[in-house]
Amino acid sequence: MEIKTEPGGKTVEIWLTQAESQDTAIQSQLKPLYQKCKAQGYTVVVFCSGSEDLVDTTSTLLCSNRNRMAQAENSLA
């Protein structure tokens, strides 16, 4: 688990591995942190690691977005 605080943006980022995100003990430890941050006016953002290949998934997303942009450009022409 990695916790980063951004005082200027009033955010707390919590980065969890896939195993940590499924661990009930860790989840119960985080609840008091959420409450403390909320009381201090911070927004908590939790990032959980996924189970798919990052490169393949990102490539698919980029290709899909490019295809949508091309379709939008064609519909304007």
Residue pairs with C-beta under 8 A, 6 or more apart in sequence:
1 14
1 15
1 16
1 17
1 20
1 26
2 14
2 15
3 12
3 13
3 14
3 15
3 33
4 12
4 13
4 15
5 11
5 12
5 13
5 42
6 12
6 13
10 41
10 42
10 43
11 42
11 43
11 44
11 45
12 33
12 37
12 42
12 43
12 44
12 45
13 45
13 47
14 30
14 33
14 44
14 45
14 46
14 47
15 47
15 49
16 26
16 46
16 47
16 48
16 49
17 49
18 48
18 49
18 50
18 51
20 26
21 48
21 49
30 46
33 44
34 44
37 43
37 44
38 44
50 57
